[in-house]
Amino acid sequence: MTNGITLLDALTQALGQDAILHSEADTAGYTEDWRGRYKGPALCVALPGSTQQVSDIVRLCNLHGTPLLPQGGNTSLCGGAVPAADGTPPVIVNLSRMRRIRGIDAANNSMQVEAGCVLATIQEAAAASGRLYPISLGAEGSCQIGGTIATNAGGTGVLRYGNTRDNILGLEVVLPDGRIWNGMTALRKNNTGFDLKHLFIGAEGTMGIVTAAVLKLHPLPTAHAVAWLAPDSPQAALDILGRFQDACGSRLSAFEMIDRNQLDVVMEHVPGRKNPLAGAHPWHVLVELSDTGDGAGLQDLLQQILEQASEQGLLHDAVVASNDTQRAALWEVRHSVSEGNKKAGVGLTTDSAVPVSSVPRFIDEATLAVRRLVPDLPVLIVAHLGDGNVHFIPFFTFAAWDALPDRDAMAAAIRRAVNDVADALGGTFSAEHGVGRTSLAEMAHYKSAVELDMMRALKATFDPSHLFNPGRLLP
């Protein structure tokens, strides 16, 4: 309380009663993650409608010494978007009301959007102008662009277009002291000192709240060639990937691999999903080529590479989508993995990345490492094979998980075993999901003291009171 006015009262006066949620019933959807694994109390949920209102919230929280938790679509897989069960309950700053598309400059291949815009809405608006915003992931129908920026999200298009960091031209950010930084430049060349936007991309809301962004757009592909294939092994999939890269160059836009266990989970738990191939195969790959112009040449090229791979014994079967409906159905199978896994049990999702050439070895060695802890434990594999990012998912049934005497200890031990393998191969424990709270111990373990000191120095400079998303990213 400051001058007799509580923070809740001050926020209500500043934003209006309908923009402040504080009853348990009203805040329930904001204080628990979508998988139901993390839940914690919040003082309230603030729903600002403008950048100035975000600044007002920050200044009031500073005045009252209350932490803030920036929140987008709450699709996090690492516990970074909801409050902790202990500590001071924060003000959740949810940006869902800030969803205006400020403008599209097709000639400049850029788009200005507010942070609460849903990713799918941005994709649709870009396409309507003949352009592509290439970040694509399973949660694109609900995740917000601000959250993807805060976590430097990747997805299925990284192979061709890079991750979120590579597709941001400028940002607008409310700093921890309430000031607004207008870095909404749409330039591709601006050599005037530090490129400050990169301090906030991937910082998970610990350095400021992203309120708007200038996105980099690309020509909209008008031709697609998509196939679902069954490679003989991860090494065979890697060999096939090399053939596509040599023959197709930048027209190769996705190369996604899952194992049979993961496909079985999707088919069993997500209505309408079917195995694209006849018979059971241990490994599956979804490959997409895209370009502007006529699609006949892409289809011929795709078919030619598949035939060569089959002749050389690299794949057992394949099916090529003959129209947009079939193409969409194949992608729906791939994008349904998170939904299927949530319904089927408890997957300890890891987010490793290793050099592309090391992916087969990583899968083999990580499997052995996990099964030394839990013999015969099923593993699901979801790999962005083209960029070396492997979601290696040791998987428990609900009953087996509930029967564990210390679930937290088991989860930590399994993740460490997987991450040790990735680290030994020159990899990382977090490729696209972020750190949140799940991987804080991994940050402390794998990051050098020099790196952590530099990160802490930046945090202290921007947020000396440590009110912005405390307990996230930095151990």
WOFENJO-V221812 format. One record per helix or strand of 2 or more residues. SS is the DSSP state (~ for helix, > for strand). FROM is the first residue (numbers start at 0). LEN is the number of residues. If there is no record, write none. Layout:
# WOFENJO-V221812
ss={SS | SS}
from={FROM | FROM}
len={LEN | LEN}
This chain:
# WOFENJO-V221812
ss={~ | ~ | > | ~ | > | ~ | > | > | > | > | ~ | > | ~ | ~ | ~ | > | > | ~ | > | > | > | ~ | > | ~ | > | ~ | > | ~ | ~ | > | > | ~ | > | ~ | > | ~ | ~ | ~ | ~}
from={6 | 16 | 19 | 23 | 41 | 50 | 67 | 89 | 100 | 109 | 118 | 130 | 144 | 157 | 163 | 167 | 179 | 195 | 207 | 217 | 222 | 233 | 251 | 259 | 282 | 295 | 314 | 323 | 336 | 345 | 350 | 355 | 378 | 384 | 388 | 397 | 406 | 439 | 448}
len={9 | 3 | 2 | 8 | 5 | 14 | 4 | 5 | 5 | 5 | 10 | 2 | 7 | 4 | 4 | 8 | 4 | 4 | 9 | 2 | 9 | 18 | 8 | 10 | 9 | 16 | 6 | 12 | 8 | 4 | 3 | 18 | 6 | 3 | 8 | 5 | 18 | 7 | 14}
